[in-house]
Amino acid sequence: MTTAPKLRAGIAAAVALGVAAALAGCSSSSPLDSGSSSSSDSKTIVVGSQAYYSNEIIAELYAQVLEKDGFTVKRNYQIGQREVYLPQLQKGAIDVMPEYGGNLLQYYDKDSTAKTEADIAKELESALPKGVRALDAAEATDQDSYTVTKEFSEKNDVTSLADLKNVKEQLTVGANSENQTRPYGPKGLKSVYGVDVQSKAIEDSGGALTVKALKDGTVQLADIYTADPSIKANGFVTLKDPENLILPQNVTPIVSDKVDEKAAADIDKVSKVLTTEALIDLNSKSTVDKEKSSDIAEEFLKDKGLL
């Protein structure tokens, strides 16, 4: 969901300074603006999202299902990456966030040896801080991937991360700046696959700027989330990862203590129908059709009988 990773001392500081302004556009009385350690209304569930369009769509799915069941929902979308929103969730200023299993686990436990979805779910139970818990993950995954153009793949006979060690030219990866410190970043590529790469920070979570850099050769590799429609649209090749350097990133709701069994059951209804294919289609409605997240979510939920 990367995510996350879908995102730095200097960058984090800049993001933090911009959070209040971003939140002001989403809510007239954001708990993050007030610095409150808990929501001002104990009956209101605050649903947040990362600064990533796909994450906002998933958050909106949760929000609309909760509202359908009678909950009052406040939306705080586009509020940055983990360094910003996870402390707020732990404090109770946010109650629900869509997350991505493997990246979330590595955020709290960089030395985790988990490799499978089941391992990740089990380890998250103890890795998450007090006051935060993970609900059941969806089938849908939207994980970081190292992606290349079809031309690069064919020219260098590269279909796997393991093949990159045979490429003679200097390799540069385009990704959010936090990629440099993630376990699957340059250090991970070097230690697991013996591949040296340089990094170029492109702060759009694999979006249009990253796609452009890949297409024009500014970078040879790009960190693009696997549910992004641009991969298929441009004929990109997502490199295989035989050593599981990048962990499974199943969409995983994380919630505060305020989310009771009834609310958790509502969120679980979304997770049960959210497949990777469905997520790619939802993302396409945003990036290609330019629809609003609220409209995309409403159409999907009605189609699934949840509204």
C-alpha positions as CSV (number, residue, x, y, z in Angstrom):
1,M,0.0,0.0,0.0
2,T,4.5,2.2,-0.9
3,T,2.9,1.5,1.3
4,A,5.2,4.0,2.7
5,P,7.3,3.6,1.9
6,K,3.9,3.9,-0.9
7,L,7.0,7.8,1.8
8,R,14.1,11.6,5.0
9,A,15.1,13.6,7.9
10,G,15.0,16.7,5.8
11,I,12.1,15.5,3.7
12,A,10.1,14.3,6.8
13,A,10.6,17.7,8.4
14,A,9.3,19.4,5.2
15,V,6.4,17.0,5.1
16,A,5.5,17.6,8.7
17,L,5.5,21.4,8.2
18,G,3.1,20.9,5.3
19,V,0.8,18.6,7.0
20,A,-1.3,21.2,8.8
21,A,-2.0,23.0,5.5
22,A,-2.9,19.8,3.7
23,L,-5.2,18.8,6.5
24,A,-6.9,22.1,6.6
25,G,-8.1,21.5,3.0
26,C,-9.6,18.2,4.0
27,S,-11.3,19.1,7.3
28,S,-12.2,22.2,9.1
29,S,-11.2,20.9,12.5
30,S,-8.5,18.4,12.0
31,P,-7.2,16.6,15.2
32,L,-3.7,16.9,13.8
33,D,-4.1,20.7,13.6
34,S,-5.2,20.9,17.2
35,G,-2.5,18.7,18.5
36,S,-5.1,16.7,20.4
37,S,-4.1,13.3,21.6
38,S,-7.6,12.0,20.8
39,S,-10.5,12.9,18.5
40,S,-12.6,15.8,19.9
41,D,-15.8,13.8,19.4
42,S,-15.7,10.3,20.9
43,K,-18.4,9.1,18.5
44,T,-16.5,10.3,15.4
45,I,-14.1,7.9,13.5
46,V,-11.3,9.7,11.8
47,V,-10.2,8.0,8.5
48,G,-6.9,9.1,7.1
49,S,-4.9,8.4,4.0
50,Q,-1.4,8.6,2.8
51,A,-0.4,11.2,0.2
52,Y,-1.1,8.7,-2.5
53,Y,-4.2,8.6,-4.7
54,S,-4.8,4.9,-4.4
55,N,-4.5,5.0,-0.7
56,E,-7.1,7.7,-0.6
57,I,-9.5,5.6,-2.7
58,I,-9.2,2.7,-0.2
59,A,-9.7,5.1,2.7
60,E,-12.9,6.4,1.1
61,L,-14.2,2.8,0.8
62,Y,-13.8,2.4,4.5
63,A,-15.3,5.8,5.2
64,Q,-18.5,5.2,3.1
65,V,-19.1,1.8,4.5
66,L,-18.8,3.1,8.1
67,E,-21.2,6.0,7.3
68,K,-23.6,3.5,5.8
69,D,-23.7,1.7,9.2
70,G,-24.4,4.9,11.1
71,F,-20.9,6.0,12.1
72,T,-19.9,9.7,12.0
73,V,-16.8,9.9,9.9
74,K,-14.2,12.7,9.5
75,R,-11.8,12.5,6.6
76,N,-8.2,13.5,6.8
77,Y,-6.7,12.6,3.5
78,Q,-3.3,13.1,1.8
79,I,-1.5,13.5,5.1
80,G,1.9,12.3,4.2
81,Q,3.8,9.1,4.9
82,R,4.4,6.8,7.9
83,E,6.7,9.1,9.8
84,V,3.8,11.6,10.0
85,Y,0.6,9.6,10.4
86,L,1.7,6.6,12.5
87,P,2.5,8.7,15.6
88,Q,-0.9,10.4,15.2
89,L,-2.7,7.1,14.9
90,Q,-1.0,5.9,18.1
91,K,-2.1,9.1,19.9
92,G,-5.7,8.5,18.7
93,A,-5.8,11.6,16.4
94,I,-6.5,9.2,13.5
95,D,-8.6,6.0,13.9
96,V,-8.3,4.2,10.5
97,M,-5.6,4.0,7.9
98,P,-5.1,1.8,4.9
99,E,-1.6,0.3,5.1
100,Y,0.5,-2.3,3.3
101,G,1.6,-5.3,5.4
102,G,5.2,-5.9,4.6
103,N,6.3,-2.2,4.5
104,L,4.4,-1.5,7.7
105,L,6.2,-4.4,9.5
106,Q,9.6,-3.3,8.3
107,Y,8.9,0.2,9.5
108,Y,8.7,-1.1,13.0
109,D,11.0,-4.1,12.7
110,K,13.7,-3.7,10.1
111,D,15.3,-7.0,11.1
112,S,12.1,-9.0,10.6
113,T,12.6,-12.3,8.8
114,A,9.0,-12.6,7.7
115,K,8.5,-13.6,4.0
116,T,4.9,-14.6,3.6
117,E,1.5,-12.8,4.1
118,A,0.8,-15.1,7.1
119,D,4.2,-14.4,8.7
120,I,3.7,-10.7,8.3
121,A,0.2,-10.8,9.9
122,K,1.5,-12.7,12.8
123,E,4.5,-10.5,13.4
124,L,2.4,-7.3,13.1
125,E,0.5,-8.4,16.2
126,S,3.6,-7.8,18.4
127,A,5.3,-5.2,16.3
128,L,2.6,-2.6,16.3
129,P,2.6,-0.1,19.2
130,K,0.1,0.0,22.0
131,G,-3.2,1.5,20.9
132,V,-2.9,0.3,17.3
133,R,-3.9,-3.0,15.8
134,A,-4.1,-4.5,12.3
135,L,-7.4,-5.9,10.9
136,D,-7.5,-8.7,8.4
137,A,-5.6,-8.0,5.2
138,A,-7.2,-7.9,1.8
139,E,-6.3,-10.1,-1.1
140,A,-5.2,-6.9,-2.9
141,T,-1.6,-6.1,-3.0
142,D,0.0,-2.8,-4.1
143,Q,3.6,-3.2,-3.5
144,D,6.8,-1.5,-4.4
145,S,8.4,-3.0,-7.4
146,Y,11.5,-2.3,-9.5
147,T,10.2,-1.7,-13.0
148,V,12.0,-1.1,-16.3
149,T,11.0,-0.3,-19.8
150,K,10.5,-3.1,-22.3
151,E,13.4,-1.8,-24.3
152,F,15.8,-1.9,-21.3
153,S,14.6,-5.4,-20.5
154,E,15.2,-6.8,-24.0
155,K,18.5,-4.9,-24.6
156,N,20.0,-6.2,-21.4
157,D,18.2,-9.5,-21.1
158,V,16.8,-8.5,-17.7
159,T,13.6,-9.9,-16.3
160,S,14.7,-10.4,-12.7
161,L,16.5,-8.3,-10.1
162,A,19.1,-11.1,-10.1
163,D,19.8,-10.2,-13.8
164,L,20.8,-6.7,-13.0
165,K,24.3,-7.7,-11.8
166,N,25.2,-8.4,-15.5
167,V,24.3,-4.9,-16.7
168,K,27.4,-2.9,-17.4
169,E,26.0,0.6,-17.4
170,Q,25.5,2.6,-14.2
171,L,22.0,2.0,-12.9
172,T,19.9,4.8,-11.3
173,V,16.6,4.1,-9.6
174,G,13.9,6.7,-9.4
175,A,11.8,6.6,-6.2
176,N,10.6,8.5,-3.3
177,S,13.5,9.6,-1.1
178,E,12.6,7.1,1.6
179,N,13.5,4.3,-0.8
180,Q,17.2,5.0,0.1
181,T,16.7,3.8,3.7
182,R,14.1,1.0,3.1
183,P,15.4,-2.6,3.5
184,Y,14.7,-3.2,-0.2
185,G,16.5,0.0,-1.3
186,P,20.0,0.4,-2.6
187,K,21.6,-1.4,0.4
188,G,19.2,-4.3,0.0
189,L,19.8,-4.6,-3.7
190,K,23.6,-4.7,-3.0
191,S,23.4,-7.2,-0.1
192,V,20.8,-9.6,-1.7
193,Y,21.5,-9.3,-5.4
194,G,25.0,-7.8,-5.6
195,V,23.7,-4.8,-7.6
196,D,25.0,-1.3,-7.2
197,V,22.5,1.5,-7.9
198,Q,22.4,5.2,-7.5
199,S,19.2,6.9,-6.4
200,K,17.3,9.8,-7.8
201,A,14.6,11.2,-5.5
202,I,11.3,11.7,-7.3
203,E,8.6,12.5,-4.7
204,D,5.4,11.3,-6.5
205,S,5.1,7.7,-5.3
206,G,5.7,6.2,-8.8
207,G,3.5,8.7,-10.5
208,A,3.7,10.7,-13.7
209,L,7.2,12.2,-12.9
210,T,8.6,8.8,-12.1
211,V,7.1,7.3,-15.3
212,K,8.5,10.2,-17.4
213,A,12.0,9.7,-15.9
214,L,11.9,6.0,-16.7
215,K,10.6,6.6,-20.3
216,D,13.2,9.2,-21.1
217,G,16.1,7.3,-19.6
218,T,16.8,9.6,-16.7
219,V,16.5,6.5,-14.6
220,Q,16.9,2.9,-15.6
221,L,14.8,1.5,-12.7
222,A,11.7,2.9,-11.1
223,D,9.9,2.1,-7.9
224,I,6.3,1.8,-9.2
225,Y,3.5,0.2,-7.2
226,T,2.3,-3.0,-8.8
227,A,-1.4,-1.9,-8.9
228,D,-0.5,1.2,-10.9
229,P,-2.2,1.2,-14.3
230,S,0.9,2.9,-15.9
231,I,2.8,-0.4,-15.9
232,K,0.4,-2.0,-18.3
233,A,-0.3,1.2,-20.2
234,N,3.4,1.7,-21.0
235,G,4.4,-1.9,-21.5
236,F,6.8,-1.7,-18.6
237,V,8.4,-4.9,-17.2
238,T,8.2,-5.5,-13.4
239,L,11.3,-7.3,-12.4
240,K,10.9,-10.6,-10.6
241,D,12.2,-10.8,-7.1
242,P,13.2,-14.4,-6.4
243,E,14.8,-13.7,-3.0
244,N,11.7,-11.8,-1.8
245,L,13.6,-8.6,-1.1
246,I,10.3,-6.8,-1.2
247,L,7.8,-8.3,1.1
248,P,4.1,-8.9,0.2
249,Q,2.2,-5.6,0.6
250,N,-1.4,-6.7,1.1
251,V,-3.7,-3.9,1.8
252,T,-4.1,-3.9,5.6
253,P,-6.3,-1.6,7.6
254,I,-4.8,-0.4,10.9
255,V,-7.0,1.1,13.5
256,S,-7.0,2.8,16.9
257,D,-8.7,1.5,20.1
258,K,-11.7,3.6,19.2
259,V,-12.6,1.2,16.4
260,D,-15.0,-1.3,18.0
261,E,-16.1,-4.7,16.7
262,K,-19.0,-3.2,14.7
263,A,-16.7,-0.7,12.9
264,A,-14.0,-3.4,12.4
265,A,-16.6,-5.7,10.8
266,D,-17.6,-2.9,8.4
267,I,-14.0,-2.4,7.3
268,D,-13.6,-6.1,7.0
269,K,-16.4,-6.2,4.4
270,V,-14.3,-4.0,2.2
271,S,-11.2,-6.1,2.6
272,K,-13.1,-9.2,1.6
273,V,-14.0,-7.8,-1.8
274,L,-10.8,-5.9,-2.5
275,T,-8.7,-7.9,-5.0
276,T,-5.6,-6.8,-6.8
277,E,-7.6,-6.7,-10.1
278,A,-10.3,-4.6,-8.5
279,L,-7.6,-2.2,-7.1
280,I,-6.0,-1.7,-10.5
281,D,-9.4,-0.9,-11.9
282,L,-10.1,1.6,-9.1
283,N,-6.7,3.2,-9.7
284,S,-7.4,3.4,-13.4
285,K,-10.6,5.3,-12.8
286,S,-8.5,7.9,-10.9
287,T,-5.4,8.2,-13.2
288,V,-7.1,7.6,-16.6
289,D,-10.7,8.7,-16.1
290,K,-9.9,11.4,-13.6
291,E,-12.8,10.5,-11.3
292,K,-12.9,11.7,-7.7
293,S,-12.1,9.1,-5.0
294,S,-15.6,9.5,-3.5
295,D,-17.3,8.7,-6.8
296,I,-14.9,5.8,-7.5
297,A,-15.6,4.3,-4.0
298,E,-19.3,4.8,-4.2
299,E,-19.6,3.0,-7.5
300,F,-17.5,0.1,-6.3
301,L,-19.3,-0.4,-3.1
302,K,-22.7,-0.3,-4.8
303,D,-21.5,-2.8,-7.3
304,K,-20.5,-5.1,-4.4
305,G,-23.7,-4.6,-2.5
306,L,-22.1,-2.7,0.4
307,L,-24.0,0.5,-0.1
